[in-house]
Every structure is written in C-alpha cells, then in structure tokens.
Amino acid sequence: PHPVSDAVDFGDLDQMEMKLDALRAQHRVLDERIQALEADGGHAFQVMGLKREKLRVKDQMVWIQARLTPDIIA
C-alpha cells in the first residue's frame, strides 16, 4: 500500500493535484505550529510529534509528485 490515502484515485491527475495542494497547506500549517511552539520556549514532545507529522506529510507530497512527473529517458 502507498503512504497516501486510498481515497485518492491515482488515475485522476486533477484529484492528485488537489491532494498535493491539500498536503502543501497541511505542511505549512504544521510548520507554523512548530515555529510558534519553539518561539514559546519549549513543548519538546509536542514539537517532536509535529515534526514527525510534517515529515510524513512531506513524504506523501514527494510520493504524489513522483507520480505526477513523467519519467524522462535521457
């Protein structure tokens, strides 16, 4: 199974683009939350959890981008 929700139809490029946009927005929100917590001076466990989630979202973004980008044979 792939790391992205099974609700996404990977034959539908528009749906994949929409999922990618949603993941990008989620990634930005997580980044903002991490920065706010770090600026607040702590919450190490919360920050660590959010960073782990941010990496998971990034992995999903890379996975979808790889499927949207055609292989180039040089």
N, CA, C and O of each residue as an XYZ file, in Angstrom:
296
protein
N       0.825     -1.206      0.000
C       0.000      0.000      0.000
C       0.858      1.255      0.000
O       1.954      1.277      0.561
N       0.356      2.272     -0.621
C       1.089      3.530     -0.687
C       0.776      4.390      0.531
O      -0.233      4.180      1.204
N       1.659      5.372      0.816
C       1.503      6.173      2.038
C       0.390      7.211      1.973
O       0.131      7.892      2.966
N      -0.266      7.347      0.841
C      -1.302      8.359      0.685
C      -2.663      7.675      0.772
O      -2.806      6.508      0.408
N      -3.632      8.390      1.245
C      -4.975      7.851      1.442
C      -5.485      7.080      0.238
O      -5.311      7.503     -0.905
N      -6.115      5.945      0.506
C      -6.692      5.138     -0.560
C      -7.875      5.837     -1.222
O      -8.357      5.370     -2.254
N      -8.349      6.925     -0.665
C      -9.472      7.658     -1.235
C      -9.069      8.413     -2.500
O      -9.936      8.897     -3.227
N      -7.782      8.519     -2.770
C      -7.310      9.246     -3.944
C      -7.246      8.288     -5.126
O      -6.656      7.213     -5.030
N      -7.859      8.683     -6.249
C      -7.805      7.899     -7.491
C      -6.559      8.339     -8.240
O      -6.502      9.451     -8.767
N      -5.565      7.468     -8.287
C      -4.284      7.850     -8.872
C      -4.305      7.863    -10.393
O      -3.298      8.179    -11.026
N      -5.442      7.523    -10.980
C      -5.601      7.677    -12.421
C      -6.133      9.062    -12.750
O      -6.121      9.472    -13.911
N      -6.593      9.774    -11.756
C      -7.186     11.105    -11.934
C      -6.158     12.160    -11.535
O      -5.948     12.423    -10.351
N      -5.516     12.762    -12.547
C      -4.456     13.729    -12.282
C      -4.969     14.950    -11.520
O      -4.270     15.489    -10.662
N      -6.193     15.384    -11.835
C      -6.751     16.545    -11.126
C      -6.922     16.240     -9.644
O      -6.635     17.083     -8.794
N      -7.389     15.039     -9.338
C      -7.575     14.655     -7.940
C      -6.219     14.573     -7.230
O      -6.101     14.957     -6.066
N      -5.202     14.076     -7.930
C      -3.869     14.002     -7.335
C      -3.322     15.404     -7.063
O      -2.701     15.640     -6.027
N      -3.556     16.336     -7.997
C      -3.115     17.725     -7.804
C      -3.821     18.353     -6.601
O      -3.207     19.079     -5.819
N      -5.117     18.066     -6.462
C      -5.868     18.605     -5.325
C      -5.330     18.045     -4.018
O      -5.197     18.782     -3.041
N      -5.016     16.747     -3.983
C      -4.454     16.125     -2.782
C      -3.100     16.750     -2.465
O      -2.785     17.008     -1.303
N      -2.307     16.989     -3.497
C      -0.990     17.601     -3.309
C      -1.131     19.010     -2.738
O      -0.384     19.389     -1.835
N      -2.078     19.783     -3.254
C      -2.329     21.133     -2.720
C      -2.746     21.073     -1.254
O      -2.295     21.882     -0.442
N      -3.607     20.117     -0.917
C      -4.059     19.968      0.477
C      -2.883     19.595      1.377
O      -2.770     20.097      2.495
N      -2.014     18.722      0.893
C      -0.839     18.335      1.687
C       0.107     19.516      1.877
O       0.679     19.691      2.953
N       0.272     20.324      0.833
C       1.135     21.518      0.952
C       0.589     22.468      2.008
O       1.346     23.019      2.807
N      -0.729     22.659      2.011
C      -1.350     23.534      3.006
C      -1.155     22.958      4.410
O      -0.848     23.696      5.346
N      -1.332     21.651      4.559
C      -1.146     20.996      5.854
C       0.304     21.139      6.311
O       0.563     21.355      7.495
N       1.236     21.023      5.390
C       2.663     21.150      5.697
C       2.967     22.553      6.226
O       3.711     22.711      7.194
N       2.379     23.581      5.575
C       2.572     24.971      6.019
C       2.015     25.191      7.419
O       2.650     25.834      8.255
N       0.818     24.652      7.671
C       0.186     24.799      8.986
C       1.051     24.147     10.061
O       1.268     24.725     11.126
N       1.541     22.943      9.779
C       2.402     22.257     10.744
C       3.666     23.069     11.003
O       4.104     23.186     12.148
N       4.250     23.624      9.958
C       5.459     24.431     10.108
C       5.191     25.652     10.992
O       6.003     25.996     11.850
N       4.051     26.298     10.774
C       3.691     27.467     11.581
C       3.485     27.075     13.052
O       3.913     27.793     13.956
N       2.833     25.940     13.282
C       2.609     25.479     14.658
C       3.928     25.157     15.347
O       4.113     25.471     16.523
N       4.848     24.528     14.611
C       6.165     24.201     15.165
C       6.903     25.476     15.537
O       7.459     25.583     16.630
N       6.908     26.437     14.632
C       7.597     27.705     14.901
C       7.001     28.412     16.114
O       7.732     28.959     16.939
N       5.686     28.400     16.221
C       5.025     29.062     17.350
C       5.395     28.383     18.673
O       5.671     29.058     19.665
N       5.398     27.055     18.682
C       5.756     26.331     19.902
C       7.213     26.568     20.278
O       7.533     26.754     21.452
N       8.089     26.562     19.287
C       9.512     26.794     19.565
C       9.744     28.218     20.059
O      10.577     28.447     20.936
N       9.010     29.171     19.499
C       9.139     30.568     19.940
C       8.622     30.739     21.363
O       9.067     31.622     22.097
N       7.676     29.880     21.742
C       7.091     29.926     23.074
C       8.039     29.328     24.116
O       7.808     29.435     25.320
N       9.101     28.702     23.631
C      10.138     28.250     24.543
C      10.051     26.823     25.017
O      10.486     26.515     26.126
N       9.514     25.967     24.224
C       9.535     24.592     24.697
C       8.550     23.678     24.059
O       8.376     23.659     22.841
N       7.891     22.899     24.920
C       6.942     21.891     24.454
C       7.649     20.877     23.557
O       7.176     20.576     22.461
N       8.775     20.354     24.022
C       9.632     19.489     23.216
C       8.890     18.283     22.645
O       9.089     17.931     21.483
N       8.045     17.654     23.442
C       7.341     16.469     22.944
C       6.327     16.838     21.865
O       6.173     16.118     20.879
N       5.640     17.957     22.056
C       4.696     18.415     21.035
C       5.431     18.761     19.750
O       4.998     18.380     18.662
N       6.545     19.484     19.871
C       7.333     19.867     18.703
C       7.813     18.610     17.972
O       7.729     18.525     16.746
N       8.311     17.649     18.727
C       8.810     16.415     18.127
C       7.692     15.694     17.361
O       7.915     15.207     16.253
N       6.512     15.629     17.940
C       5.384     14.987     17.272
C       4.967     15.714     16.009
O       4.667     15.091     14.991
N       4.949     17.043     16.082
C       4.582     17.835     14.910
C       5.630     17.702     13.804
O       5.287     17.651     12.623
N       6.888     17.647     14.183
C       7.947     17.473     13.180
C       7.830     16.113     12.504
O       8.049     15.991     11.299
N       7.485     15.102     13.278
C       7.293     13.758     12.717
C       6.121     13.772     11.730
O       6.203     13.185     10.651
N       5.043     14.439     12.106
C       3.873     14.553     11.223
C       4.238     15.340      9.959
O       3.818     14.987      8.857
N       5.012     16.395     10.129
C       5.434     17.213      8.983
C       6.259     16.373      8.006
O       6.100     16.506      6.793
N       7.131     15.517      8.517
C       7.916     14.632      7.648
C       7.021     13.620      6.932
O       7.257     13.299      5.767
N       6.004     13.120      7.617
C       5.072     12.180      6.996
C       4.325     12.849      5.843
O       4.133     12.253      4.783
N       3.907     14.098      6.068
C       3.214     14.855      5.025
C       4.160     15.107      3.850
O       3.765     14.986      2.691
N       5.401     15.455      4.156
C       6.395     15.698      3.106
C       6.616     14.438      2.274
O       6.717     14.514      1.050
N       6.690     13.284      2.927
C       6.845     12.015      2.210
C       5.673     11.777      1.260
O       5.865     11.316      0.134
N       4.468     12.090      1.714
C       3.288     11.933      0.859
C       3.362     12.873     -0.338
O       3.020     12.493     -1.458
N       3.811     14.108     -0.092
C       3.945     15.078     -1.180
C       4.939     14.581     -2.232
O       4.671     14.656     -3.431
N       6.068     14.082     -1.784
C       7.095     13.583     -2.698
C       6.559     12.389     -3.480
O       6.819     12.263     -4.677
N       5.813     11.517     -2.812
C       5.262     10.329     -3.442
C       4.316     10.715     -4.579
O       4.385     10.149     -5.670
N       3.431     11.685     -4.318
C       2.483     12.136     -5.345
C       3.228     12.858     -6.463
O       2.945     12.627     -7.638
N       4.177     13.730     -6.117
C       4.926     14.454     -7.139
C       5.653     13.493     -8.077
O       5.744     13.753     -9.277
N       6.164     12.398     -7.547
C       6.864     11.419     -8.362
C       5.898     10.775     -9.373
O       6.305     10.433    -10.483
N       4.630     10.611     -8.994
C       3.658     10.032     -9.898
C       3.127     11.048    -10.900
O       2.668     10.667    -11.976
N       3.182     12.320    -10.569
C       2.718     13.356    -11.492
C       3.803     13.738    -12.500
O       3.497     14.273    -13.566
N       5.054     13.471    -12.175
C       6.165     13.838    -13.054
C       6.505     12.649    -13.939
O       6.855     11.581    -13.436
N       6.405     12.824    -15.252
C       6.723     11.698    -16.130
C       8.211     11.364    -16.089
O       9.059     12.240    -15.916
N       8.503     10.081    -16.252
C       9.900      9.660    -16.314
C      10.519     10.200    -17.601
O       9.918     10.133    -18.674
N      11.709     10.725    -17.474
C      12.418     11.267    -18.632
C      13.556     10.310    -18.957
O      14.445     10.078    -18.138
N      13.514      9.771    -20.142
C      14.569      8.864    -20.574
C      15.578      9.672    -21.370
O      15.265     10.224    -22.424
N      16.808      9.731    -20.841
C      17.819     10.548    -21.484
C      18.588      9.738    -22.509
O      19.491     10.263    -23.159
